[in-house]
Amino acid sequence: MRPIQMVDLKQQYLKIKNEVDTAIHGVLDSTAFINGKPVGEFANNLAAYLGSKHVITCANGTDALQISMMALGLEPGDEVITPSFTYVATTEVVALLRLKPVFVEVDKKTFCIGPEAIEKAITPKTKAIVPVHLYGHAAPMEEIMKIAKKHNLFVIEDNAQAIGSDYTFSDGTMKKTGTIGTIGTTSFFPSKNLGCYGDGGAIFTDDDALANKLKMIANHGQQKRYYHEMVGCNSRLDTIQAAVLNIKLKNLDEYIDARRKAADYYDKAFVDHPKITVPYRAKYGTHVFHQYTLILENVDRDKLNEFLATKNIPSMIYYPVPAHRQEMFAKFGGSSYNLPATDWLTERVISLPMHTELEEEQLNYISSSVLEFINH
Ligand SMILES: *Cc1c(COP(=O)(O)O)cnc(C)c1O
């Protein structure tokens, strides 16, 4: 059996090695390392895949969130509603821009923010909602968009973990996650579902004026070289990464299928176990399984993690500390929040190896090892 990793990038690379190596050498030969042809091509390809009018590429998923918040003209003190149960980038950029992060509960089933928690957190200062499609499962966007409309709020979808997920509205229309809100953002960090071989990110919107502003902000606030209309930043996807992404984007649906197959295998092994809850799959969205995350009850999670490690099976806690309990947010009154569902999940979740190259033998070994520990 091949050694088991949380994410096996090497095996995935070997399958596309010829194509990737040729593309990278093409960039080397062109020496157009910044803003070479593949960058624009990739933006167009991704826009077509997502059904988004505009895709603006940038340096990483954190920048994508920051540039989005800058482009919406949010002012210091404006409140931005985000989940506490997320990767730090989502909440950090809010604070970095001197906006006020307002942490809300997530739903125990979907791991995402829901309409009730959002409505309760809205004040006259609220300007935006940032739903995170955590682990590859979509937040309930139809309801979130209704609330946003009612209260005149922007919605920035943090789609870093759910690229490729299809969202079906109650009238039957379908959209990709990340293209439903005012703006969507993603990351091409290597381990993400669509990952490059370094850092990368992108922003999506259907709004022409907003797209123009996003592009300017990512490029020092200029449209015309050396004429800077507003304060921006420097955030670029480099050409080598775009060349890799053009190849990986063609395979994205296949990669998602492979992840879903692995998830189905795990589900079968764990379903109906009294101590294990397998990932929920809402009818409105297709789960793209960036992570395969179980909820464990009456199981010593740390001991399970250690036991699996002795069997050379990695497992991870995403995330061990929610935002409202991070020292970073102490001065934003983090500790005054009461988010029992978030704390409950934080103590019980565990993520198993999940990637595009998992083989049945590995899945069987992982799931039977988990059960061996829990049943004894
Ligand atoms: C990975 C990730 C980001 C940040 O992406 P980087 O490219 O690492 O900056 C933001 N939000 C979520 C939910 C993520 O998983």
The ligand as an SDF file (V2000), in Angstrom:
LIG
                    3D

 15 15  0  0  0  0  0  0  0  0999 V2000
   -7.2420   28.6110    2.3610 C   0  0  0  0  0  0  0  0  0  0  0  0
   -8.3060   29.5080    2.8110 C   0  0  0  0  0  0  0  0  0  0  0  0
   -8.1840   30.9050    2.7360 C   0  0  0  0  0  0  0  0  0  0  0  0
   -6.9090   31.6230    2.3990 C   0  0  0  0  0  0  0  0  0  0  0  0
   -6.2410   31.2400    1.3050 O   0  0  0  0  0  0  0  0  0  0  0  0
   -4.6600   31.5410    1.1200 P   0  0  0  0  0  0  0  0  0  0  0  0
   -4.4410   31.3090   -0.3200 O   0  0  0  0  0  0  0  0  0  0  0  0
   -3.9300   30.5790    2.0000 O   0  0  0  0  0  0  0  0  0  0  0  0
   -4.4150   32.9480    1.5180 O   0  0  0  0  0  0  0  0  0  0  0  0
   -9.2670   31.6750    3.0970 C   0  0  0  0  0  0  0  0  0  0  0  0
  -10.3970   31.1210    3.5290 N   0  0  0  0  0  0  0  0  0  0  0  0
  -10.5530   29.7860    3.6530 C   0  0  0  0  0  0  0  0  0  0  0  0
  -11.8510   29.2390    4.1380 C   0  0  0  0  0  0  0  0  0  0  0  0
   -9.5100   28.9310    3.3150 C   0  0  0  0  0  0  0  0  0  0  0  0
   -9.6570   27.6220    3.4560 O   0  0  0  0  0  0  0  0  0  0  0  0
  1  2  1  0
  2  3  1  0
  2 14  2  0
  3  4  1  0
  3 10  2  0
  4  5  1  0
  5  6  1  0
  6  7  2  0
  6  8  1  0
  6  9  1  0
 10 11  1  0
 11 12  2  0
 12 13  1  0
 12 14  1  0
 14 15  1  0
M  END
$$$$
